[in-house]
Amino acid sequence: MNREPLDTVTRERMETLNRHKSVGIWFTGLSGSGKSTLSCLLKEQLQALGCRAYIIDGDSIRQGLCKDLGYSIADRTENIRRIGEVTKLVSDAGLITLTAVISPIRSDRDRVRDLFEKGDFIEVYCKCDLSICEQRDAKGLYLSARAGDIPEFTGISSPYEEPLSPEIVLDTGKHSPDECIQQLLSQLMQRNIFSLNA
């Protein structure tokens, strides 16, 4: 009798092995708000604590999985759908998944949230004024957008919808990356994602 193979190594067993919860931590905010910086710093801190984490960065995804997509609202929605599915798969594999992507449309982020069980999706809003993000514009993207060379650029010619009730808000315009990471680690411990005594 043919049967579908049964994967008996459940997520719960992986969490026991890893000694931390497997969750999706979704960093959202304008370009230049610190999403990628904070995800890298958090991964380093988690690694030092013995946690297994993986970063999914919006820029990297655009070069591979989503290189067929443009920047229209429809393409942005599909981009976030794909990234959300990958985030869920990596989390199901037992890792703490750190996804850093602008994800400007609130309903797109809500659809990603719906992929997860309650408490397994943590939306981190990197709150930063547009003027500060523009000052940090190392790649010159905002300058190009204001010159009309980049159409549909979030914050300039395309909207960014702030989260209404994110789990964590980091004021990256007022606080240093190290201060934000300490706040983030504290909140993750409060949510029992990991323990210093694990």
N, C-alpha and C positions, 0 to 999 in steps of 0.2 A: 504494500500500500504506500503510495507516494504522499509525502507530507511536505508542507513548506518548512524550511529550516526554522527552528525556534531559537532566537537569541536570548539566552538565559542570563547574560551579563547585563543586568538592568542598570538604569541610571542610578538607582538607589545603591546598588552594589558598588558602582564606580565612585559615588560620593563617600561611601564608607572607606574604600581604598584610598581615596585622595585626601580624606579628612577635611573636606570642605564641600559646600553646596555647589552645584553646577547651575549657574545663572547667566542670563544675558544682561550685560550692563551697556546701555545704549547712550552714548554721548551725542547730544544734539546741540546745535548753535551755529551762529554765522561763521563763515570762513574767517579764520584768524582769532576765533574765540578761545582756542586752546584745547580743542577736542583731541587731536592727535598727540599733542605734548603730554596731556594728562593721561591718556591711555597708555602711552609708553612708560611714563613714570609709575603708574599704578601697576603695570605688569612687572616692573623691576621690584617694587615693594612686595607684591604677592609672591614672586619667585623667592625672595629672601625669606618669606614666611613659610615656604614649602608648598605653596599653592600652584596649581597648574592653570595657566591662563594663556589665551590666544587673542591676538589683535586682528580685527577685520577693519581695514581702513578704506574709506570711500574712494580715495584717489587710486589706491591699488586695484580695487574692484573694477573701477572704470577702465583700467588698462587690460583687463582680462574678461572676466565673466560678463561685464556689462559694456564692453567696448562697442557693441552694436547700437547702443542707446544714445540719444541726444539729450537736450535739456528742456524739452517741452514739458508741460505739466504731466502729460500722459507718460512720457519716457521717465520722468522723475519718479512717478508712482511705480512703474515697473522696476526701476532700479532699486527702490526701497523694498519692494516685494521680494525680489531675489536676495537682497542682502539679509532681509529678515529671515527667510527660509534657511540660509546658510548659518546665520547666528543661532537659530534653533537647533540645527543639526550638530553644530560644534558643542553647544551646551548639552545636548542629549548624550554626547560622547563623554561627558563628565568634566568638561573644562569650564572655567570662568571665562566667558567670551566678552571681550571688550570691543565694542563696535563704535567706531568714530566716523560719523557721517552727518552732513548738514541736515538732511531729512527735513526739508522746510515745511512740508504739508502735514498738519496735525492728524488728519484722518489716516494718512499713510502710516504714521507712527502708531496710531491706535490699532491698525490692522496687524502690525507686527506684535504688539502687546497681546493681542487675542490669540496668537500662536502659543503662548506660554501659559502655564498654570499660574494661578494667583500667587504673587510673591516671587516668581522666578524671573521677572522682567523688571529691571531697574532703570528708569529713565533719568539720566543726569543732564540737566540743562546747564550748559556753559553760558552763563549770562554775561554779555559784554556789549557795551554801546558800540554802535556802528562806527563812530568816530575813532574809537580805540582800535577796533579791528582794522580800520583803514591805515592807522599809524603803523600797525604790525605787518603790513602787506609786503612781505619780503619778495614775493613773486610778481608784484605789480599788477595783480588781478583786478583790484578795485580801480586803479588808474585806467586800465584798459576798458573796464566796464563803463566807467563814467565817460570815457571817450567814445563809447558806442561800439567798441571793437569786440566785446563779448556780449552777445544778446542774452537776455533772460538770466542775468546774474543775480543770485539771491542777495537781497538787501538793497539792491540798486534798481534793477528793472524787473525783478521777480520777487514775490512776497516770501517772508519767513513768518510762520505762525508759531508764536511762543507756546510752549506747553502750558496747559491750564493747571495741571496738578502733578508735576513730576515728583518722583520719589526724592530726588536730591537736586538742589540748586547750588551751583558753585558760581560765585560772583568773580569771574576771572578778570574782570576789568579793574577790580579793587584789591584783589588778593594775589599774592605770588603763587606760582605753581606748587611750591612746597607747602604753602598754607592750605591750598585747595586739596592737595593729596592727603594731608593729615585729617582734614574734615571728611574727606571721602572714606578713608580707612576707618575712621571712628564710626561713621554711619553704617558701613558694611558690617562691622563687628556688632553693632546694635541690632542689625537684622539677622545675626547669626549665620552670615555667609561663611565665615571662618572664625576660628578662635586662636588666640595666642597660646593657649594651652593644649592645642590639638597635637 
